[in-house]
Amino acid sequence: MDNSLEDVWWRSAVVYQIYPRSFADSDGDGIGDLRGVLSHLDHLEALGVDVLWLSPVFASPQDDNGYDISDYYAVDPLFGTLADVDELIAGLHARGMKLVMDLVVNHTSDEHAWFTESRDPASDKRDWYWWRPAREGFEPGSEGAEPTNWGSFFGGSAWQFDEASGQYYLHLFSRKQPDLNWENPDVRAAVYAMMNWWVDRGVDGFRMDVINLISKTLPLADGELTPGFPYSQEITRVANGPRLTEFLEEMNVAVGITERQLFTVGEMLASTPAHAREYTSQFHPRLGMVFTFEHMSLDQEPGANKFALKKLHLPDLKRNLALWQDGLADEGWNSLYWENHDQPRVISRFGDDSPRHRVACAKAWATVLHLHRGTPYVYQGEEIGMINAGFSTIEQYADIEAKGWHAMATAAGTPLEAILAGLGVKGRDNARTPMPWSAGPGGGFTTGTPWLPLNADAEVINVDAAVAEPDGVWQHYRELIRLRHELEVVRKGRFELLLPDDEKLWVFTRSLAEEVLLVVANMTSELAGLPMAELPGLEDAEVVLGASAASSDVQTLQPWEARVYRLASG
Ligand code: TEU
């Protein structure tokens, strides 16, 4: 495998993620759609991003907002038509941008023809899914008769009893998301054919949903039980299975991923730098990069569920990202993200979303992320500094995961107040409130009633207001993206974390040949002094991004202030 992959296009790209339900509604039904996306391509172009990752728009009963697909070859009428997707591909390509679709093939919808056929025990599609008899010695359908003690990510058992056939089928997510059996070569061939169909239509790559769950460890067996949970939450039993590398290589060749330089990122729960090196190595035709969750679980009690909140300890986060930087420094490639449609707003989660600090805080988190080595992702609304939704009642939550957690926690006796506290910080709906394009009714998102309320602050935090701010979040993202496009040291420079134990400052360098960039950021709402003795060269360094040397005291950072310096070489 030649090293040309070192310079492959997506290693220099910046990705923008759109969650179509919440981006822009063109027909007033309160739900975002493809024509809404088409009407805002200039926004993406002005930001300077290179790739659009579009969360699913395929036919779906929307049990999990499209991550439950009933037809991979059709666009859900809620979102538009195939012609709209063709127009989107053409519009992006005309602007020099690429389109990445969401590939959801660990599971389908239970309304997909493949699954409805597989319900018939005699069907040759039966083995396309995981059907199993009841646990030995148990009456089918009775308490505890599930084939294994696995829990679903959305609460309850991961097995659904099917009266008609007297057997159970596996669903790691909702019961309307049955898992595909990738052990079956016909399943894999059908998936590769579908991927090629979309690539032949002009799609430039795929974001692959929970792709490291497709290879299950056989035989399927019980997992460890966690106190307080009736079902096993042990993810390692279903993640990074024995045939995953084989399947990724087979897919790469069958779809010409490396050959056609397609963009690929695999979402991988429970993945480590070692896993990522294996799956994204430039010496093997597998994936381009992965989404890890390690940095997304540092503000939860260890071994507990994501809603068991724990205050983030900054050194933990700095060290974790450094671990991935070092782990993939010579082999593999990192993705860089704080936000997506499953994670809350970083300013509210890890920062300070008060009006006084929101803008500086947004810029600080953006600077430290975009100056790390890897491909950065901007989630819709992040570029204008959106904050969490601030829901106060359980009824406001629409997300299946939130409802599942509410039911599970209530059954376990957790007071509603504590459930709302956890959801208020970590609930996925915090990322899914409609994009506020302007102040005024419907926030410029819709002329109808939005499927999820707009944030209460949409009058203040909206695209029009952000674009008008000369020193605001929007302009800052444009600067960061310009830096990555212009400076090879930002794209390729070796990473080194400094002052790892400092609880206020995030300081690191990026070096390439003679060029060294120093990034310093104050990750608190108080003033922070810089330990000049430990930062040689800072005194005479040139400011690349941040407050000009003239206006600032080089030794002190304002609350949430971040600067990028070029150290004098030689
Ligand atoms: O997410 C995988 C996943 O585990 C997250 O659902 C989950 O929210 C976790 O709590 C994140 O911390 C993918 C999709 O991104 C998600 O939207 C889907 O719900 C899920 O898979 C099933 O397709």
Residues whose N, C-alpha, C, O or C-beta is under 5 A from the ligand:
A	BS01	TEU	D64 Y67 F173 D209 V210 D342
